[in-house]
Amino acid sequence: MSQRISIIGGGPGGYTAAFEAARSGAEVTLVEAGFMGGTCLNWGCIPTKAFKASAEALETAQRLNEFGIAGDCNASADMSAIVARKDKITGTLRDGLYKTCSKLKINVISGKARVINAGLVRVKTGDDRMEELTGDRVILATGSENLNLPGLPVDHTKIINSHDALELDHVPESMLVVGGGVIGCELACIFRALGSKVTLVEGLERILPLPSLDADLSKLLQRELKKRGITCELCRTAVKAEEQSGGMSVTLGPSPFVEMLPKSAQGEKRVLADTILVAVGRVPNTEGLGLAEAGIDTDPRGWILTDERCRTSVPGIYAVGDVLGPDKVMLAHVAIMEGLVAARNCLDRDEVMRYDCIPAAVFTTPEVATVGLTEAQARELGHTVRTTRTPFRELGKAQAMGELAGVFKLIVDAGSDTLLGAHLCGAHVSDIIAEPTLALTLGAKGEDIARTIHAHPTLAEGLFEAGQSLASKYCK
């Protein structure tokens, strides 16, 4: 008899686990409370990239004279058309997921699930029926949702979240983005390109204050945002917001998260904006899931705890994706790999999830992409490091494209020449990061990158040049 696996959540981790288990001969039931594809497909990765493509097209149209294209250009953002295009893209991909489920004979149920134990899941369907799923294993993949701030209650009109931003029927004349993390920075760049006057507020000393992101890239990106007209208010938090003359008056106060505040962040400051976008983080989507009653351990913040095989504290119950929290990396491609690991282990394989070679991409303008250790992390771990920085503007392809902002930074162990990390900023680095990710996974050295022939002229040549520099006297 084949294994019966119940999967709760149809995002990247959930549907990947379902596909893998079904292809391996398991009897699979997939429960989704909302839209198949989860946050990534419906409100995150894909729709924001659709918006970014529209924003980039508009920026290109406004730069036509730079490329020798004559004539007037009065291009502007048509938000109803941009949203419709986004909806068409997500709808097409969502339909594809349902078709794959049908092809693999995966039983898809629309409803809210509650896990009782590894052998029983109860589902309340949309028509208020209660359905019981019996089986052998359970995979939890319920994801995360927007974190709300008590001082900035989202009303979905003047104070919005990232979901609302992707449904706007107009480009706000001015926007205050609260949160300088990945989501905040991406949406700040998008709406600035579409025509908004944007102010970005971050409570820490730098934008993108992620431990995994090299501080050099934060500095470079902040400089480029300033060139684009985005104001960055660092070491500040939004204290309160009040309606004023059809817009919002926001009080910014000194951040409680920074010990030594710069003078620029001391005292209060008021900022006027038509729209406030709150993008300060995520919380686990586990309400009603029955974790405590089933004996599934969570950390103090409610994120599900798992081991390297994606096993929870209850035998036979696994968990993947955003619901594991930031300690396990909240990225769609991580959820996909965790889904594969969990599905295979449900079928008595022995797969281990690796968290040491995970690439991350931030789709700002310019883009940021990283993998491995930052320079600071490498030094903290006791490595004697060598680093190299190759500017984007030295590449012929970058000059031809008119994309000069950016850098390729590689970090290696000085003694062994082993690659420790790669940190890139510039056009299309979200694609280029795959090469150093493979190199890091295979334990490559700086010399290996220097000896790898890269096509010319390409942006990826920046890695080749960085590899060459690692062996030169100019490398520190």
C-alpha positions in Angstrom: 0.0 0.0 0.0 1.4 3.5 -0.9 2.1 6.1 1.6 -0.8 8.6 2.3 0.5 12.1 2.8 -1.6 15.1 3.8 0.0 18.5 2.9 -1.4 21.7 4.4 -0.6 24.8 2.3 -0.3 25.2 -1.4 2.6 27.6 -1.7 6.0 26.7 -3.2 7.0 24.4 -0.3 3.6 22.7 -0.2 3.0 22.1 -3.9 6.6 21.1 -4.5 6.3 18.5 -1.8 3.0 17.3 -3.3 4.4 17.0 -6.8 7.5 15.1 -5.5 5.5 12.7 -3.3 2.9 12.0 -6.1 5.6 11.3 -8.7 7.2 8.9 -6.2 3.9 6.9 -5.9 2.4 8.4 -2.8 -1.3 9.1 -2.4 -1.4 12.9 -1.8 -4.0 15.3 -0.5 -3.2 19.0 -0.7 -5.2 21.4 1.4 -5.2 25.2 0.6 -7.3 27.8 2.4 -6.8 30.5 -0.2 -5.2 30.6 -3.6 -2.9 27.9 -4.9 0.7 29.2 -5.1 0.6 30.9 -1.7 2.1 34.3 -1.0 4.9 33.9 -3.5 2.7 33.5 -6.6 -0.2 35.7 -5.5 1.2 38.6 -3.4 4.9 38.3 -3.4 7.6 37.0 -5.7 5.7 36.9 -9.0 3.4 39.9 -8.9 6.1 42.2 -7.6 8.3 41.1 -10.5 5.4 41.9 -12.9 5.2 45.3 -11.3 9.0 45.7 -11.6 8.9 44.8 -15.3 6.4 47.5 -15.9 8.4 50.0 -13.9 11.6 49.2 -15.8 9.8 49.5 -19.1 8.7 53.0 -18.1 12.2 53.9 -17.0 13.6 52.7 -20.3 11.0 54.7 -22.2 12.1 57.8 -20.3 15.7 57.2 -21.2 15.2 56.6 -25.0 17.3 59.7 -25.9 20.3 58.1 -24.1 20.2 55.2 -26.6 19.9 57.4 -29.7 16.1 57.1 -30.1 14.7 60.4 -31.1 11.2 61.8 -30.5 9.1 62.8 -27.6 8.0 60.2 -25.0 5.0 60.9 -22.8 4.9 57.5 -21.3 3.2 57.2 -17.9 2.0 54.4 -15.6 -1.5 53.0 -16.3 -2.1 51.3 -13.0 -5.3 49.5 -14.1 -3.4 47.9 -17.0 -0.4 47.1 -14.8 -2.6 45.3 -12.3 -4.5 43.5 -15.1 -1.2 42.3 -16.5 -0.1 41.1 -13.1 -3.4 39.3 -12.6 -3.1 37.6 -15.9 0.4 36.3 -15.2 -0.5 35.0 -11.7 -3.7 33.5 -13.0 -1.8 31.6 -15.8 0.7 30.2 -13.4 -1.9 29.3 -10.8 -3.9 27.4 -13.5 -0.7 25.6 -14.3 -0.4 24.4 -10.7 -3.9 23.0 -10.7 -3.3 21.2 -14.0 -0.2 19.6 -12.6 -2.1 18.5 -9.5 -4.8 16.9 -11.8 -2.2 15.2 -13.9 -0.5 13.7 -10.9 -3.8 12.7 -9.4 -3.3 14.9 -6.3 -6.5 15.5 -4.4 -6.9 19.2 -3.9 -9.2 20.4 -1.1 -10.1 24.1 -0.5 -10.5 24.7 3.2 -9.0 25.5 6.5 -7.0 22.5 8.0 -6.3 21.5 11.6 -3.7 18.9 12.3 -4.7 16.4 15.0 -1.7 13.9 14.6 0.4 12.4 11.9 -2.6 10.2 10.9 -5.4 12.7 11.0 -6.1 16.1 9.6 -9.5 17.8 9.8 -10.6 20.3 7.2 -13.4 22.8 7.3 -14.3 23.4 3.7 -15.8 26.6 2.2 -19.3 25.3 2.5 -18.8 24.6 6.3 -18.5 20.8 5.9 -15.9 19.0 8.1 -13.8 16.5 6.2 -11.4 14.1 7.9 -8.2 13.1 6.1 -6.5 9.9 7.4 -3.0 9.0 6.3 0.6 8.2 7.3 2.4 11.5 7.2 1.6 15.3 7.4 3.6 18.2 5.9 2.8 21.7 7.2 3.5 24.5 4.7 1.1 27.3 5.8 3.6 30.1 5.3 3.5 33.6 6.8 1.5 36.8 6.7 2.1 40.5 7.1 3.1 41.8 10.5 1.0 44.8 11.6 2.1 47.7 13.7 -0.3 48.9 16.4 0.7 52.5 15.8 0.0 52.3 12.1 -3.2 50.3 11.7 -3.7 49.2 8.1 -7.0 50.5 6.7 -6.1 49.3 3.1 -6.7 52.9 1.8 -4.3 55.4 3.3 -2.3 52.9 5.3 -1.6 49.8 3.2 0.4 46.6 3.3 2.3 44.9 0.5 -0.8 43.1 -0.7 -2.7 46.4 -1.1 0.2 47.9 -2.9 -0.2 45.4 -5.7 -3.9 46.3 -6.2 -3.6 50.2 -6.3 -5.6 51.8 -9.0 -3.4 54.9 -9.0 0.2 55.9 -8.4 0.3 57.8 -5.1 1.8 61.3 -5.5 3.9 60.6 -2.4 4.5 57.4 -0.4 6.1 56.7 2.9 7.5 53.1 3.1 7.9 51.9 6.7 10.5 49.2 6.7 13.8 49.1 4.8 14.0 45.3 4.4 13.6 43.4 1.2 9.9 44.1 0.6 10.1 47.7 1.6 13.1 48.4 -0.6 11.7 46.6 -3.6 8.4 48.4 -3.5 10.1 51.7 -2.8 12.1 51.3 -6.1 9.0 50.2 -8.0 6.8 53.1 -7.0 9.5 55.7 -7.4 9.9 54.5 -11.0 6.2 54.6 -11.5 6.2 58.3 -10.4 5.7 58.5 -6.6 7.8 60.6 -4.4 9.2 58.0 -1.9 10.5 58.2 1.6 11.9 55.0 3.1 12.0 54.6 6.9 14.3 52.0 8.6 14.9 51.5 12.3 18.5 50.3 12.0 21.6 51.9 10.7 21.4 50.7 7.1 18.8 49.6 4.6 18.6 45.9 4.0 20.0 45.3 7.5 20.2 41.6 7.0 23.0 39.6 8.7 23.5 37.7 5.4 23.9 40.8 3.3 27.3 42.5 3.1 27.3 46.0 4.5 29.1 47.3 1.4 26.0 46.4 -0.7 23.7 48.3 1.6 25.9 51.4 1.3 26.0 51.1 -2.5 22.3 50.6 -2.8 21.5 53.5 -0.5 23.6 55.8 -2.6 21.8 54.7 -5.8 18.4 55.1 -4.1 19.4 58.7 -3.3 20.3 59.3 -6.9 16.9 58.1 -7.9 15.2 60.5 -5.5 14.3 58.2 -2.7 14.8 59.7 0.7 16.1 57.2 3.3 15.4 58.0 7.0 17.7 55.6 9.0 17.7 55.0 12.7 14.0 56.1 12.8 10.7 54.5 13.4 7.2 55.7 12.5 5.5 56.6 15.8 2.0 57.6 14.7 0.1 58.8 11.6 -2.7 61.4 11.4 -4.9 62.5 8.5 -4.1 65.9 7.3 -5.4 67.8 4.2 -6.3 64.6 2.3 -3.0 62.9 3.1 -1.2 61.6 6.2 1.1 63.3 8.6 3.6 60.8 10.0 5.6 61.4 13.1 9.1 59.8 12.9 10.9 59.3 16.2 14.4 58.1 17.1 14.8 54.3 16.9 14.8 52.3 20.1 16.9 49.7 18.3 20.1 51.8 17.9 22.4 52.6 20.8 24.3 55.4 19.4 21.9 57.6 17.3 23.4 59.9 14.7 22.4 63.6 15.1 20.2 63.3 12.0 17.9 60.7 13.8 17.6 62.5 17.1 14.3 64.2 18.0 11.0 63.9 16.2 10.3 64.7 12.6 7.1 64.9 10.5 6.7 63.6 7.0 3.7 64.2 4.8 2.6 61.4 2.4 -0.5 60.4 0.5 0.0 56.7 1.2 1.8 54.8 4.0 3.1 51.4 3.1 3.8 49.2 6.1 6.4 46.5 5.3 8.1 45.6 8.6 8.2 41.9 8.5 6.2 38.7 8.7 4.5 36.5 11.3 3.6 32.7 11.1 0.3 31.8 9.5 -0.6 29.1 12.0 -3.9 30.4 13.6 -6.3 27.5 14.0 -3.7 24.9 12.8 -3.7 23.2 16.2 0.0 23.1 16.8 -0.1 23.2 20.6 -2.8 20.6 20.9 -0.9 18.3 18.5 2.3 18.7 20.6 4.2 20.5 17.8 7.0 22.6 19.3 7.4 26.3 18.3 9.8 29.0 19.3 8.6 31.9 21.5 7.5 33.8 18.3 5.4 31.0 17.1 7.6 29.7 14.3 7.6 25.9 13.9 10.8 24.2 15.0 12.3 21.5 12.7 15.6 19.6 12.4 17.7 19.4 9.2 15.4 16.7 7.8 12.4 19.0 8.2 10.9 16.9 11.0 8.9 18.6 13.8 8.8 17.4 17.4 6.0 15.0 16.5 7.0 11.8 14.6 5.5 11.7 11.2 4.8 15.5 11.0 7.1 17.6 8.9 7.1 21.4 8.2 8.6 23.5 5.4 8.7 27.1 4.1 8.1 30.4 5.8 6.3 28.9 8.7 9.8 27.8 10.0 10.7 31.5 10.4 13.8 33.6 9.7 16.1 31.2 11.5 15.6 28.8 8.6 15.6 31.4 5.8 12.2 32.7 4.5 12.6 32.4 0.7 10.5 30.7 -1.9 13.4 28.7 -3.3 14.3 27.5 0.2 10.7 26.3 0.7 11.0 24.4 -2.6 14.1 22.6 -1.5 12.6 21.9 1.9 9.5 20.6 0.2 11.6 18.1 -1.7 13.5 17.1 1.5 10.3 16.6 3.5 8.5 14.6 0.8 11.4 12.3 0.3 11.8 11.7 4.0 8.1 11.0 4.3 8.8 8.1 1.8 11.6 6.8 4.1 14.5 8.4 2.3 17.2 10.2 4.4 17.5 13.7 2.9 19.2 16.5 4.8 18.5 20.2 4.1 21.6 22.4 3.6 21.3 26.0 4.7 24.9 27.0 4.1 24.7 27.7 0.3 21.5 29.6 -0.1 21.4 32.5 -2.6 19.2 35.5 -2.0 18.2 38.2 -4.4 16.6 41.6 -3.8 14.9 43.0 -6.8 15.7 46.7 -6.2 17.2 49.0 -8.8 20.0 48.1 -9.0 19.5 44.5 -7.9 21.3 42.9 -5.0 22.3 39.2 -4.8 24.3 37.3 -2.2 25.4 33.8 -1.2 27.6 32.5 1.6 29.3 34.5 4.3 29.6 38.2 4.4 33.1 39.7 5.1 32.1 40.4 8.7 30.8 36.9 9.3 33.9 35.3 7.8 36.1 37.3 10.1 33.9 36.6 13.1 34.3 32.8 12.3 38.1 33.2 12.5 38.9 33.3 8.8 41.7 35.4 7.5 40.0 36.7 4.4 40.9 38.2 1.1 38.3 40.2 -0.8 38.0 41.8 -4.2 35.6 44.4 -5.6 35.1 44.7 -9.4 33.0 47.7 -10.4 30.1 47.1 -12.9 31.2 50.1 -14.9 34.4 48.3 -16.0 32.4 45.8 -18.0 31.8 46.5 -21.7 28.3 45.0 -21.6 27.4 47.3 -18.6 28.5 50.3 -20.6 26.6 49.2 -23.7 23.4 48.7 -21.6 23.8 52.0 -19.7 23.8 50.1 -16.4 26.9 51.3 -14.6 25.9 51.1 -11.0 27.1 48.0 -9.1 29.9 45.8 -7.9 31.1 42.2 -7.7 32.6 41.3 -4.3 34.1 37.9 -3.7 35.4 36.7 -0.3 37.9 33.8 0.0 39.9 32.3 2.8 43.4 33.7 2.5 45.1 30.4 3.4 43.1 27.9 1.3 41.7 30.2 -1.4 38.3 28.6 -0.7 35.4 30.7 -1.8 33.4 31.9 1.3 30.9 34.3 -0.1 29.8 36.3 -3.1 28.0 39.6 -2.9 26.8 41.3 -6.1 24.9 44.5 -6.8 23.9 45.6 -10.3 21.7 44.8 -13.3 20.6 41.1 -13.5 22.7 39.9 -10.6 19.7 37.9 -9.5 20.6 35.6 -12.4 24.3 35.8 -12.1 24.3 34.7 -8.5 23.7 31.1 -9.6 27.3 30.7 -10.7 28.9 31.5 -7.3 26.2 29.5 -5.6 27.3 26.4 -7.6 30.9 27.3 -6.9 30.3 27.5 -3.2 28.2 24.3 -3.1 31.1 22.4 -4.8 33.7 23.9 -2.5 35.4 25.9 -5.4 38.4 28.2 -4.9 39.0 31.7 -6.1 41.4 30.2 -8.7 38.6 28.0 -10.1 36.5 31.1 -10.9 39.6 32.8 -12.4 40.2 29.8 -14.7 36.6 29.6 -15.8 36.1 31.1 -19.3 33.2 33.5 -19.4 31.4 34.6 -22.6 32.2 38.1 -23.8 30.6 40.6 -23.6 28.5 39.6 -20.7 27.7 40.9 -17.2 28.9 37.6 -15.7 32.4 38.5 -16.8 32.4 40.6 -13.6 32.9 37.3 -11.7 35.8 36.4 -14.0 37.5 39.8 -13.4 36.9 39.4 -9.6 38.5 36.0 -9.7 41.5 37.4 -11.6 41.8 40.2 -9.0 41.9 37.7 -6.2 45.3 36.4 -7.4 46.7 39.9 -8.0 48.7 42.1 -5.7 45.7 44.5 -5.6 43.6 42.2 -3.5 43.8 42.9 0.2 
